[in-house]
Amino acid sequence: MRYENRVDPPKIVVIGAGSAIFGLGALSTIIQHPAMKGAELALCDINADGLAVIHQLAEIMNRAWDAEMTITSSTERRDLLPGAHFVLVSIQVGQRETVWEQDWRIPLKHGVRQPYAENGGPGAFAHTARNLPLIMAIARDMEDLCPDAWCLNLVNPLIRLTTAVHRYSKIKVLGLCHQLLWGYTMAAAVLADRWGIAVPDGFHVHTDADNMPAFLSVAGEAVKHLDIKAAGINHFSWVYEIRDKHTGEDLYPELRERWLKQYRRDFEPLSREVFEIYDMMPTAGDSHLCEYLTWISDPVAQPWRKYDLKLQSWEGNRRRRAYRDKLARDIVAGCEDVNALRDLSRHGMLDEGIPEMVEAVHYDRPYQHPQLNIPNRSYIPNLPEAAIVEVPGLVSRAGFVGERFSPLPAPIAEMCRRELALSELVAEAALTGDRELSLRALLLDPMVTDIDSGRAILDDLLAANAKYLPQFD
């Protein structure tokens, strides 16, 4: 396709360009996208050595793929932000696997067994508190140096951090997540024989480094055959429509019949049971669905055993990080062909759709995106206005405009409202460093059921993370 642009190419700043989860895939999709030709790409990371490698890799991609980009880098984001149109944020404060495991073990010491500890539970409070000061510092710098730019936030806990930027800064912010792909993949596994999709034995959709090859093998087929519309909140979204992409046939009745009555009962069993109870399919897969629920951490019933709720493999993530770092260095050293990065699925990476969004906004080429985390403007009428909801929507020069849905079923809406209220409380507590407000937030969390244990967890989390939490001094 030939692109004739009537405006200058965009400037895209990537903060956290060396991210093992995000960096290589994002650079690959941006640099090889035809509409990004001639763009300015500015790379920022606090790891100078890793940043140097990523900069060299980006230049190799730029030459190999004839992107004609201007590429710069710096460990100081303020050097890069002036003139930016889009600022992609993919950062973590603290070594991710180490602090994540710590977030899980500290509450466990006080009797709270979290199933995942990333977006919900006491671990998510610590995760928010560590990342929020840096996220807000980036937003303040954007207010000063590129006030009209869009902040594209890819950092979890996505609702809480995106809420904070929206409420406490003047920056335009969008939360980006790919979790809807898990809904596609679950549905495709259940309906696989319709299209001859090969599903590995014992298949599940756990977000784990070692499971990604099997997951992506089914996910790649799922998006070819299905069209899903879902809405709710991040990691807690619900299917309104599911259709055959080619014929338009409504597949909801068949999916319901097969999954609830005929399919393996050990396949994402929590999602299956929630689907059965509320008659609406959740999209996130068990690992994330469980994070906002009140009935998955009881120490007597031990529902994590019943539903086989899997923790992250912290060692698996470390192996993935090491693999991607080696891949980048091998390409820079000439030991690996740069075209190995054209196919992200080969390396267990996901396409976030970033260049398509940049193209749609910057060049006003409207584009429908299936999953936007944006302030509610009556998109879901029985969720609070201005709260960060997740809906599909239209991307254009006008920004990100969500699609309107009918109200969520009352019980689901109430669970969403609880999490949205908690997210606002956590955002305020983490931003201000208010210990009393932090305790109130923990006591609103569905996994904390005792005041004394809540206090003890808070004290230990703050002590263990003290070097990352200047706001609590």
VOPAGU-2260 file (C-alpha; in pm, 1 decimal, decimal comma):
REM VOPAGU-2260
SITE   aa  ch    i         X         Y         Z
SITE  MET   A    0       0,0       0,0       0,0
SITE  ARG   A    1     129,5     347,1     -88,4
SITE  TYR   A    2      91,4     610,7     183,0
SITE  GLU   A    3      68,8     978,4      91,8
SITE  ASN   A    4      96,8    1176,5     413,7
SITE  ARG   A    5     -16,4    1537,6     431,0
SITE  VAL   A    6     144,5    1598,1     768,8
SITE  ASP   A    7     495,5    1538,6     893,1
SITE  PRO   A    8     567,4    1190,8    1031,3
SITE  PRO   A    9     508,6    1140,4    1403,2
SITE  LYS   A   10     761,4    1145,7    1683,4
SITE  ILE   A   11     724,8     840,2    1906,8
SITE  VAL   A   12     903,4     819,7    2241,5
SITE  VAL   A   13     938,7     474,7    2397,3
SITE  ILE   A   14    1009,8     484,0    2771,6
SITE  GLY   A   15    1127,6     142,4    2886,3
SITE  ALA   A   16    1253,8      54,0    2539,5
SITE  GLY   A   17    1454,2    -236,9    2679,8
SITE  SER   A   18    1150,5    -410,3    2829,8
SITE  ALA   A   19    1170,4    -788,8    2787,4
SITE  ILE   A   20     792,9    -816,5    2760,7
SITE  PHE   A   21     731,3    -518,1    2536,3
SITE  GLY   A   22    1045,0    -372,7    2380,0
SITE  LEU   A   23    1149,9    -600,2    2093,5
SITE  GLY   A   24     796,0    -665,1    1975,3
SITE  ALA   A   25     696,0    -298,9    1984,3
SITE  LEU   A   26    1004,1    -187,8    1793,3
SITE  SER   A   27     952,6    -458,0    1533,7
SITE  THR   A   28     589,0    -368,2    1467,2
SITE  ILE   A   29     655,7       7,4    1461,3
SITE  ILE   A   30     962,3      -1,0    1238,9
SITE  GLN   A   31     822,4    -243,3     981,5
SITE  HIS   A   32     482,4     -74,4     950,1
SITE  PRO   A   33     457,1     115,3     617,8
SITE  ALA   A   34     275,4     413,2     768,0
SITE  MET   A   35     559,2     473,1    1014,8
SITE  LYS   A   36     810,6     538,8     736,6
SITE  GLY   A   37    1012,5     849,8     812,9
SITE  ALA   A   38     894,9     872,8    1174,3
SITE  GLU   A   39    1119,5     986,9    1457,4
SITE  LEU   A   40    1172,7     714,5    1714,5
SITE  ALA   A   41    1323,1     813,9    2050,2
SITE  LEU   A   42    1426,2     534,3    2286,3
SITE  CYS   A   43    1465,0     573,0    2662,2
SITE  ASP   A   44    1575,8     327,4    2927,5
SITE  ILE   A   45    1764,2     370,6    3255,5
SITE  ASN   A   46    1985,6      71,8    3168,4
SITE  ALA   A   47    2251,1     238,9    2951,5
SITE  ASP   A   48    2404,4     -87,4    2828,4
SITE  GLY   A   49    2070,0    -239,9    2736,5
SITE  LEU   A   50    1960,9      84,9    2573,1
SITE  ALA   A   51    2274,4      92,2    2356,6
SITE  VAL   A   52    2194,4    -259,1    2232,3
SITE  ILE   A   53    1832,2    -169,9    2158,1
SITE  HIS   A   54    1937,1     147,2    1975,7
SITE  GLN   A   55    2177,7     -51,4    1756,7
SITE  LEU   A   56    1910,0    -311,6    1693,6
SITE  ALA   A   57    1657,8     -42,1    1596,5
SITE  GLU   A   58    1906,6     103,5    1349,5
SITE  ILE   A   59    1959,7    -241,7    1196,3
SITE  MET   A   60    1582,1    -285,3    1157,2
SITE  ASN   A   61    1558,2      65,8    1015,0
SITE  ARG   A   62    1811,4      -8,3     741,6
SITE  ALA   A   63    1697,2    -363,5     669,1
SITE  TRP   A   64    1331,5    -269,7     640,0
SITE  ASP   A   65    1380,7      62,8     460,3
SITE  ALA   A   66    1194,4     256,0     728,1
SITE  GLU   A   67    1384,2     584,6     679,5
SITE  MET   A   68    1341,5     667,2    1048,3
SITE  THR   A   69    1541,1     905,2    1260,7
SITE  ILE   A   70    1634,1     712,1    1574,8
SITE  THR   A   71    1772,7     865,3    1893,1
SITE  SER   A   72    1819,8     740,9    2247,1
SITE  SER   A   73    1893,3     869,4    2594,7
SITE  THR   A   74    1875,7     753,5    2954,6
SITE  GLU   A   75    1714,1    1093,6    3029,9
SITE  ARG   A   76    1355,4    1111,8    2909,8
SITE  ARG   A   77    1345,7    1492,2    2920,1
SITE  ASP   A   78    1603,4    1493,4    2640,5
SITE  LEU   A   79    1359,4    1303,3    2419,6
SITE  LEU   A   80    1010,7    1429,8    2506,5
SITE  PRO   A   81    1004,6    1773,2    2335,0
SITE  GLY   A   82     796,1    1751,3    2018,9
SITE  ALA   A   83     662,9    1403,5    2092,1
SITE  HIS   A   84     324,5    1305,4    1954,6
SITE  PHE   A   85     305,6     968,6    2133,3
SITE  VAL   A   86     480,0     848,0    2448,2
SITE  LEU   A   87     474,6     471,4    2502,3
SITE  VAL   A   88     532,4     377,7    2865,4
SITE  SER   A   89     646,7      25,3    2954,0
SITE  ILE   A   90     839,8      49,9    3279,7
SITE  GLN   A   91     878,3    -148,0    3599,2
SITE  VAL   A   92    1022,9     -21,4    3925,4
SITE  GLY   A   93    1222,1    -301,2    4085,2
SITE  GLN   A   94    1336,5    -620,7    3914,8
SITE  ARG   A   95    1000,6    -751,3    3796,9
SITE  GLU   A   96    1017,2   -1118,5    3891,9
SITE  THR   A   97    1183,8   -1046,9    4227,4
SITE  VAL   A   98     933,2    -787,6    4346,5
SITE  TRP   A   99     639,6    -985,8    4207,7
SITE  GLU   A  100     736,8   -1291,3    4408,7
SITE  GLN   A  101     788,0   -1070,4    4714,1
SITE  ASP   A  102     439,6    -920,4    4663,6
SITE  TRP   A  103     300,6   -1274,3    4678,2
SITE  ARG   A  104     505,8   -1408,9    4970,4
SITE  ILE   A  105     452,4   -1122,5    5216,1
SITE  PRO   A  106      71,1   -1152,6    5230,7
SITE  LEU   A  107     105,8   -1532,0    5242,8
SITE  LYS   A  108     304,0   -1494,9    5564,8
SITE  HIS   A  109      -7,2   -1332,9    5713,2
SITE  GLY   A  110    -252,2   -1592,2    5583,0
SITE  VAL   A  111    -355,0   -1429,0    5252,6
SITE  ARG   A  112    -288,2   -1663,0    4961,7
SITE  GLN   A  113    -320,5   -1454,2    4644,6
SITE  PRO   A  114    -373,9   -1642,9    4320,9
SITE  TYR   A  115    -168,4   -1404,5    4106,4
SITE  ALA   A  116     -68,8   -1081,8    4290,1
SITE  GLU   A  117     -38,8    -851,7    3989,5
SITE  ASN   A  118    -359,6    -652,1    3935,2
SITE  GLY   A  119    -559,8    -750,3    4244,0
SITE  GLY   A  120    -488,3    -843,1    4603,9
SITE  PRO   A  121    -235,3    -678,3    4838,0
SITE  GLY   A  122      40,4    -746,5    4584,9
SITE  ALA   A  123    -130,8    -515,0    4339,5
SITE  PHE   A  124    -123,0    -237,7    4599,2
SITE  ALA   A  125     256,3    -271,2    4622,3
SITE  HIS   A  126     283,5    -298,4    4244,2
SITE  THR   A  127      87,6      27,1    4206,1
SITE  ALA   A  128     279,0     209,3    4478,5
SITE  ARG   A  129     617,0     126,3    4323,0
SITE  ASN   A  130     526,1     224,2    3968,3
SITE  LEU   A  131     302,9     524,4    4026,5
SITE  PRO   A  132     567,0     784,2    4127,2
SITE  LEU   A  133     758,3     719,4    3804,6
SITE  ILE   A  134     441,0     711,3    3594,0
SITE  MET   A  135     332,6    1046,0    3737,0
SITE  ALA   A  136     681,7    1193,3    3692,6
SITE  ILE   A  137     661,3    1099,8    3324,1
SITE  ALA   A  138     317,2    1261,7    3304,9
SITE  ARG   A  139     452,3    1582,6    3467,0
SITE  ASP   A  140     739,0    1592,7    3217,4
SITE  MET   A  141     489,5    1545,1    2935,0
SITE  GLU   A  142     280,1    1834,0    3068,4
SITE  ASP   A  143     593,8    2047,8    3050,5
SITE  LEU   A  144     754,2    1927,2    2727,2
SITE  CYS   A  145     484,3    1770,4    2504,0
SITE  PRO   A  146     145,9    1862,4    2655,1
SITE  ASP   A  147     -53,6    1757,8    2347,5
SITE  ALA   A  148     100,2    1411,5    2319,4
SITE  TRP   A  149     -83,6    1089,9    2392,8
SITE  CYS   A  150      47,8     872,3    2674,5
SITE  LEU   A  151       2,7     504,5    2583,5
SITE  ASN   A  152      32,6     315,2    2911,2
SITE  LEU   A  153     119,0     -55,5    2900,2
SITE  VAL   A  154     206,2     -90,1    3270,3
SITE  ASN   A  155       7,2    -297,7    3519,1
SITE  PRO   A  156    -196,7    -261,0    3732,0
SITE  LEU   A  157    -342,6     -97,2    3423,2
SITE  ILE   A  158    -667,8      35,3    3570,2
SITE  ARG   A  159    -500,9     192,5    3872,3
SITE  LEU   A  160    -210,2     357,4    3691,9
SITE  THR   A  161    -423,5     480,4    3402,2
SITE  THR   A  162    -677,1     613,2    3653,6
SITE  ALA   A  163    -405,0     810,4    3831,7
SITE  VAL   A  164    -273,5     972,5    3513,3
SITE  HIS   A  165    -626,4    1057,8    3402,3
SITE  ARG   A  166    -732,2    1204,6    3736,5
SITE  TYR   A  167    -414,8    1373,5    3855,0
SITE  SER   A  168    -255,6    1508,2    3536,2
SITE  LYS   A  169    -358,8    1699,8    3224,5
SITE  ILE   A  170    -214,1    1440,0    2990,3
SITE  LYS   A  171    -426,4    1243,2    2746,4
SITE  VAL   A  172    -386,2     877,8    2842,5
SITE  LEU   A  173    -485,4     543,3    2695,0
SITE  GLY   A  174    -437,2     208,3    2869,5
SITE  LEU   A  175    -329,6     -72,1    2635,7
SITE  CYS   A  176    -368,6    -444,2    2698,7
SITE  HIS   A  177    -386,5    -754,2    2479,3
SITE  GLN   A  178    -589,0    -972,2    2719,8
SITE  LEU   A  179    -889,5   -1000,8    2489,9
SITE  LEU   A  180    -675,7   -1239,8    2287,4
SITE  TRP   A  181    -718,2   -1487,1    2574,9
SITE  GLY   A  182   -1095,5   -1474,3    2524,7
SITE  TYR   A  183   -1050,4   -1543,5    2155,2
SITE  THR   A  184    -822,1   -1835,1    2233,6
SITE  MET   A  185   -1051,5   -1997,2    2490,9
SITE  ALA   A  186   -1346,3   -1977,2    2250,8
SITE  ALA   A  187   -1139,1   -2114,3    1963,1
SITE  ALA   A  188   -1022,9   -2408,3    2173,0
SITE  VAL   A  189   -1381,0   -2502,1    2257,5
SITE  LEU   A  190   -1501,7   -2457,9    1897,6
SITE  ALA   A  191   -1181,3   -2583,5    1733,1
SITE  ASP   A  192   -1336,4   -2858,3    1520,8
SITE  ARG   A  193   -1546,9   -2603,4    1329,0
SITE  TRP   A  194   -1229,5   -2483,5    1156,2
SITE  GLY   A  195    -992,0   -2776,1    1210,5
SITE  ILE   A  196    -778,0   -2590,5    1465,4
SITE  ALA   A  197    -515,8   -2813,1    1627,4
SITE  VAL   A  198    -536,4   -2782,8    2007,6
SITE  PRO   A  199    -248,6   -2937,6    2208,8
SITE  ASP   A  200    -332,1   -3200,3    2469,8
SITE  GLY   A  201    -404,2   -3049,2    2810,0
SITE  PHE   A  202    -421,7   -2702,4    2654,9
SITE  HIS   A  203    -473,9   -2402,6    2883,3
SITE  VAL   A  204    -427,6   -2027,3    2844,5
SITE  HIS   A  205    -215,2   -1943,4    3147,2
SITE  THR   A  206      -1,5   -1635,4    3087,2
SITE  ASP   A  207     330,4   -1802,4    3142,9
SITE  ALA   A  208     650,5   -1785,6    2940,7
SITE  ASP   A  209     672,4   -2161,4    2892,6
SITE  ASN   A  210     309,1   -2184,3    2779,9
SITE  MET   A  211     326,8   -1908,3    2517,9
SITE  PRO   A  212     420,6   -2126,8    2218,0
SITE  ALA   A  213     116,6   -2351,6    2272,4
SITE  PHE   A  214    -103,9   -2051,5    2347,1
SITE  LEU   A  215       1,7   -1861,5    2034,9
SITE  SER   A  216     -52,0   -2163,4    1812,2
SITE  VAL   A  217    -423,0   -2153,5    1895,8
SITE  ALA   A  218    -448,7   -1774,1    1933,0
SITE  GLY   A  219    -318,6   -1720,5    1581,0
SITE  GLU   A  220    -600,6   -1934,0    1443,5
SITE  ALA   A  221    -861,3   -1783,0    1673,9
SITE  VAL   A  222    -831,2   -1432,0    1530,8
SITE  LYS   A  223    -870,6   -1569,2    1178,9
SITE  HIS   A  224   -1210,1   -1720,8    1250,2
SITE  LEU   A  225   -1375,2   -1528,5    1534,7
SITE  ASP   A  226   -1509,5   -1178,8    1590,0
SITE  ILE   A  227   -1566,4   -1094,2    1957,0
SITE  LYS   A  228   -1709,0    -780,8    2114,5
SITE  ALA   A  229   -1639,4    -756,5    2485,4
SITE  ALA   A  230   -1661,6    -484,2    2747,0
SITE  GLY   A  231   -1603,6    -431,9    3118,2
SITE  ILE   A  232   -1278,9    -342,1    3292,2
SITE  ASN   A  233    -922,3    -449,7    3229,1
SITE  HIS   A  234    -863,6    -820,3    3301,8
SITE  PHE   A  235   -1235,6    -845,4    3383,4
SITE  SER   A  236   -1403,9    -806,8    3047,2
SITE  TRP   A  237   -1717,1    -989,4    2928,2
SITE  VAL   A  238   -1831,5   -1117,0    2590,0
SITE  TYR   A  239   -2137,9    -939,5    2448,5
SITE  GLU   A  240   -2112,5   -1093,5    2101,8
SITE  ILE   A  241   -1915,8   -1376,3    1944,0
SITE  ARG   A  242   -1952,7   -1444,4    1574,1
SITE  ASP   A  243   -1795,0   -1636,4    1290,8
SITE  LYS   A  244   -1577,6   -1374,1    1121,6
SITE  HIS   A  245   -1657,9   -1504,6     773,0
SITE  THR   A  246   -2030,5   -1578,7     793,5
SITE  GLY   A  247   -2150,1   -1352,7    1076,3
SITE  GLU   A  248   -2313,6   -1652,0    1248,9
SITE  ASP   A  249   -2389,7   -1601,1    1618,1
SITE  LEU   A  250   -2171,5   -1855,7    1798,9
SITE  TYR   A  251   -2272,7   -1772,3    2156,7
SITE  PRO   A  252   -2535,9   -2050,6    2184,8
SITE  GLU   A  253   -2297,0   -2314,7    2051,5
SITE  LEU   A  254   -2008,0   -2193,7    2269,0
SITE  ARG   A  255   -2232,0   -2201,3    2577,2
SITE  GLU   A  256   -2360,1   -2550,7    2502,9
SITE  ARG   A  257   -2020,2   -2697,5    2427,9
SITE  TRP   A  258   -1813,0   -2541,8    2703,2
SITE  LEU   A  259   -2063,5   -2584,0    2982,7
SITE  LYS   A  260   -2193,2   -2930,1    2892,2
SITE  GLN   A  261   -1953,9   -3110,5    2659,5
SITE  TYR   A  262   -1597,0   -2976,2    2681,0
SITE  ARG   A  263   -1316,8   -3069,3    2923,5
SITE  ARG   A  264   -1416,2   -2958,1    3271,2
SITE  ASP   A  265   -1051,9   -2893,7    3356,5
SITE  PHE   A  266   -1019,9   -2631,3    3080,7
SITE  GLU   A  267   -1003,9   -2289,9    3252,6
SITE  PRO   A  268   -1243,4   -2422,5    3518,5
SITE  LEU   A  269   -1295,4   -2090,9    3698,1
SITE  SER   A  270   -1388,7   -1915,1    3373,1
SITE  ARG   A  271   -1623,4   -2202,2    3289,0
SITE  GLU   A  272   -1799,9   -2187,5    3625,1
SITE  VAL   A  273   -1828,9   -1807,6    3620,0
SITE  PHE   A  274   -1969,7   -1833,5    3266,1
SITE  GLU   A  275   -2223,8   -2087,8    3389,2
SITE  ILE   A  276   -2331,1   -1882,9    3691,2
SITE  TYR   A  277   -2358,0   -1541,7    3523,4
SITE  ASP   A  278   -2446,2   -1661,1    3170,6
SITE  MET   A  279   -2180,5   -1433,8    3021,5
SITE  MET   A  280   -1834,7   -1542,8    2914,8
SITE  PRO   A  281   -1538,2   -1371,8    3085,2
SITE  THR   A  282   -1244,6   -1308,6    2852,0
SITE  ALA   A  283    -933,4   -1290,1    3067,8
SITE  GLY   A  284    -862,3   -1655,4    3144,1
SITE  ASP   A  285    -846,0   -1791,9    3498,3
SITE  SER   A  286    -510,9   -1634,4    3592,3
SITE  HIS   A  287    -639,3   -1278,1    3562,5
SITE  LEU   A  288   -1012,6   -1334,5    3615,7
SITE  CYS   A  289    -940,6   -1448,5    3970,4
SITE  GLU   A  290    -769,9   -1125,0    4072,4
SITE  TYR   A  291   -1086,0    -927,0    4145,9
SITE  LEU   A  292   -1302,7   -1201,5    4296,7
SITE  THR   A  293   -1398,8   -1250,2    4660,6
SITE  TRP   A  294   -1410,4   -1629,4    4653,0
SITE  ILE   A  295   -1069,3   -1751,1    4541,8
SITE  SER   A  296    -845,3   -1697,3    4848,0
SITE  ASP   A  297   -1030,6   -1870,4    5133,6
SITE  PRO   A  298    -768,1   -2065,6    5336,5
SITE  VAL   A  299   -1015,0   -2337,7    5436,9
SITE  ALA   A  300   -1180,8   -2407,2    5100,3
SITE  GLN   A  301    -851,7   -2348,2    4910,7
SITE  PRO   A  302   -1025,2   -2269,4    4581,2
SITE  TRP   A  303    -689,4   -2222,5    4409,8
SITE  ARG   A  304    -659,5   -2601,3    4422,2
SITE  LYS   A  305   -1010,6   -2663,5    4294,5
SITE  TYR   A  306    -955,5   -2432,0    3997,5
SITE  ASP   A  307    -584,7   -2507,9    3953,8
SITE  LEU   A  308    -502,0   -2136,9    3968,0
SITE  LYS   A  309    -142,7   -2108,3    3856,3
SITE  LEU   A  310     108,2   -1853,1    3979,7
SITE  GLN   A  311     341,4   -1683,1    3738,4
SITE  SER   A  312     660,9   -1877,4    3672,1
SITE  TRP   A  313     913,0   -1623,0    3792,3
SITE  GLU   A  314    1199,2   -1840,3    3672,9
SITE  GLY   A  315    1024,5   -1883,7    3338,5
SITE  ASN   A  316    1001,0   -1507,7    3304,5
SITE  ARG   A  317    1370,4   -1474,2    3384,3
SITE  ARG   A  318    1449,3   -1725,3    3110,7
SITE  ARG   A  319    1231,7   -1530,9    2867,9
SITE  ARG   A  320    1407,5   -1206,3    2958,8
SITE  ALA   A  321    1748,4   -1370,1    2906,1
SITE  TYR   A  322    1638,5   -1522,0    2573,6
SITE  ARG   A  323    1518,7   -1191,1    2433,6
SITE  ASP   A  324    1826,7   -1007,7    2552,8
SITE  LYS   A  325    2044,8   -1269,1    2380,3
SITE  LEU   A  326    1836,3   -1246,3    2063,8
SITE  ALA   A  327    1883,4    -868,8    2049,0
SITE  ARG   A  328    2257,0    -896,6    2111,0
SITE  ASP   A  329    2295,6   -1176,0    1856,6
SITE  ILE   A  330    2129,0    -966,3    1586,3
SITE  VAL   A  331    2349,5    -668,4    1671,8
SITE  ALA   A  332    2657,5    -892,1    1661,6
SITE  GLY   A  333    2556,6   -1034,3    1322,8
SITE  CYS   A  334    2499,3   -1385,3    1456,6
SITE  GLU   A  335    2125,3   -1379,0    1381,6
SITE  ASP   A  336    1928,0   -1235,6    1090,6
SITE  VAL   A  337    1724,8    -927,8    1182,6
SITE  ASN   A  338    1433,7   -1068,9     984,0
SITE  ALA   A  339    1392,3   -1318,9    1266,5
SITE  LEU   A  340    1201,2   -1035,4    1437,7
SITE  ARG   A  341     947,5    -990,2    1160,3
SITE  ASP   A  342     741,7   -1283,4    1292,9
SITE  LEU   A  343     676,5   -1204,1    1659,2
SITE  SER   A  344     492,3   -1528,9    1733,4
SITE  ARG   A  345     813,1   -1719,0    1660,0
SITE  HIS   A  346     955,7   -1565,1    1976,8
SITE  GLY   A  347     642,6   -1572,4    2192,2
SITE  MET   A  348     577,1   -1200,3    2145,9
SITE  LEU   A  349     244,7   -1025,5    2090,0
SITE  ASP   A  350     147,0    -745,6    1853,6
SITE  GLU   A  351      -7,6    -461,7    2055,7
SITE  GLY   A  352    -142,0    -276,0    1749,1
SITE  ILE   A  353      56,7      37,7    1833,4
SITE  PRO   A  354     154,2     156,1    1483,2
SITE  GLU   A  355    -205,6     117,4    1366,5
SITE  MET   A  356    -317,5     347,1    1651,0
SITE  VAL   A  357     -44,5     600,8    1580,5
SITE  GLU   A  358    -138,1     600,2    1211,7
SITE  ALA   A  359    -508,8     642,9    1288,9
SITE  VAL   A  360    -458,0     940,1    1522,2
SITE  HIS   A  361    -167,7    1115,8    1351,1
SITE  TYR   A  362    -283,8    1080,4     992,0
SITE  ASP   A  363    -657,3    1063,7    1068,6
SITE  ARG   A  364    -708,0     720,7     917,1
SITE  PRO   A  365    -990,3     580,6    1132,9
SITE  TYR   A  366    -927,8     237,2    1273,2
SITE  GLN   A  367   -1140,4      10,1    1492,0
SITE  HIS   A  368    -948,8    -133,0    1787,2
SITE  PRO   A  369   -1099,6    -416,6    1993,5
SITE  GLN   A  370    -971,2    -320,3    2338,3
SITE  LEU   A  371    -925,5      35,6    2468,0
SITE  ASN   A  372    -891,2     136,7    2833,2
SITE  ILE   A  373   -1040,6     483,3    2842,1
SITE  PRO   A  374   -1259,6     702,7    3067,5
SITE  ASN   A  375   -1621,5     590,6    3061,4
SITE  ARG   A  376   -1846,1     824,0    2863,4
SITE  SER   A  377   -2160,3     618,0    2908,2
SITE  TYR   A  378   -1996,4     341,9    2704,5
SITE  ILE   A  379   -2108,6     102,2    2979,5
SITE  PRO   A  380   -2405,7     284,5    3132,7
SITE  ASN   A  381   -2411,0     109,6    3470,8
SITE  LEU   A  382   -2042,6     172,6    3545,0
SITE  PRO   A  383   -1926,3     508,7    3687,0
SITE  GLU   A  384   -1869,9     794,3    3446,9
SITE  ALA   A  385   -1501,9     880,7    3387,2
SITE  ALA   A  386   -1384,2     553,5    3543,2
SITE  ILE   A  387   -1137,2     360,3    3325,9
SITE  VAL   A  388   -1336,9      97,2    3140,3
SITE  GLU   A  389   -1237,6    -143,2    2865,3
SITE  VAL   A  390   -1433,2    -128,8    2541,0
SITE  PRO   A  391   -1368,2    -153,6    2169,2
SITE  GLY   A  392   -1368,0     176,7    1989,7
SITE  LEU   A  393   -1280,3     401,0    1699,0
SITE  VAL   A  394    -931,9     550,2    1679,1
SITE  SER   A  395    -886,7     866,5    1469,9
SITE  ARG   A  396    -760,3    1222,6    1494,9
SITE  ALA   A  397   -1044,6    1273,7    1743,2
SITE  GLY   A  398    -864,9    1032,4    1976,1
SITE  PHE   A  399   -1007,1     714,5    2119,8
SITE  VAL   A  400   -1386,7     693,6    2122,2
SITE  GLY   A  401   -1548,1     388,2    2274,3
SITE  GLU   A  402   -1839,2     186,2    2147,0
SITE  ARG   A  403   -2158,8     197,8    2352,1
SITE  PHE   A  404   -2293,5    -118,0    2514,8
SITE  SER   A  405   -2606,1    -219,9    2699,3
SITE  PRO   A  406   -2570,6    -240,2    3079,2
SITE  LEU   A  407   -2369,8    -524,8    3223,1
SITE  PRO   A  408   -2571,1    -777,7    3425,6
SITE  ALA   A  409   -2617,6    -635,1    3775,5
SITE  PRO   A  410   -2389,6    -879,2    3965,6
SITE  ILE   A  411   -2105,8    -834,1    3714,6
SITE  ALA   A  412   -2147,8    -457,5    3718,5
SITE  GLU   A  413   -2126,8    -458,0    4098,4
SITE  MET   A  414   -1799,7    -653,3    4091,9
SITE  CYS   A  415   -1664,6    -404,6    3836,0
SITE  ARG   A  416   -1778,2    -105,3    4042,1
SITE  ARG   A  417   -1604,2    -244,8    4348,6
SITE  GLU   A  418   -1276,4    -279,5    4161,9
SITE  LEU   A  419   -1309,3      66,8    4008,9
SITE  ALA   A  420   -1373,6     219,4    4353,3
SITE  LEU   A  421   -1076,3      29,1    4493,8
SITE  SER   A  422    -858,6     143,3    4201,4
SITE  GLU   A  423    -936,8     508,3    4273,3
SITE  LEU   A  424    -860,9     462,0    4641,5
SITE  VAL   A  425    -533,7     279,6    4574,3
SITE  ALA   A  426    -429,2     542,9    4320,4
SITE  GLU   A  427    -484,3     823,0    4571,6
SITE  ALA   A  428    -311,1     634,7    4853,9
SITE  ALA   A  429     -13,4     537,1    4638,6
SITE  LEU   A  430      20,9     888,4    4501,1
SITE  THR   A  431       5,4    1066,0    4837,1
SITE  GLY   A  432     183,7     807,4    5053,3
SITE  ASP   A  433    -102,9     820,5    5303,1
SITE  ARG   A  434     -76,6     514,0    5530,3
SITE  GLU   A  435    -429,3     539,7    5670,3
SITE  LEU   A  436    -575,1     566,2    5322,5
SITE  SER   A  437    -357,9     271,7    5220,2
SITE  LEU   A  438    -502,4      60,2    5501,3
SITE  ARG   A  439    -855,7     154,8    5397,4
SITE  ALA   A  440    -770,0      49,9    5043,3
SITE  LEU   A  441    -633,8    -287,8    5154,3
SITE  LEU   A  442    -942,0    -350,0    5366,3
SITE  LEU   A  443   -1159,9    -290,4    5060,7
SITE  ASP   A  444    -965,6    -552,4    4866,9
SITE  PRO   A  445   -1167,4    -876,8    4837,9
SITE  MET   A  446    -869,0   -1088,1    4945,8
SITE  VAL   A  447    -816,9    -913,6    5280,3
SITE  THR   A  448   -1067,8   -1035,4    5538,8
SITE  ASP   A  449    -908,6    -933,1    5871,2
SITE  ILE   A  450    -808,1    -588,6    5999,4
SITE  ASP   A  451    -499,6    -702,1    6191,6
SITE  SER   A  452    -363,5    -904,9    5900,8
SITE  GLY   A  453    -436,4    -610,3    5672,1
SITE  ARG   A  454    -228,2    -382,0    5894,4
SITE  ALA   A  455      54,0    -635,3    5916,6
SITE  ILE   A  456      58,6    -687,7    5539,0
SITE  LEU   A  457      68,1    -313,4    5479,0
SITE  ASP   A  458     353,9    -264,0    5725,3
SITE  ASP   A  459     558,6    -544,2    5571,5
SITE  LEU   A  460     494,4    -440,1    5211,9
SITE  LEU   A  461     595,3     -81,7    5285,9
SITE  ALA   A  462     908,4    -194,1    5471,8
SITE  ALA   A  463    1015,8    -440,2    5202,6
SITE  ASN   A  464     964,1    -182,9    4927,0
SITE  ALA   A  465    1090,7     121,8    5117,0
SITE  LYS   A  466    1362,6     207,7    4864,7
SITE  TYR   A  467    1100,0     223,9    4590,2
SITE  LEU   A  468     841,1     424,1    4786,9
SITE  PRO   A  469     969,0     776,9    4852,3
SITE  GLN   A  470     610,7     901,6    4885,5
SITE  PHE   A  471     572,4     701,3    5211,6
SITE  ASP   A  472     872,8     859,0    5391,5
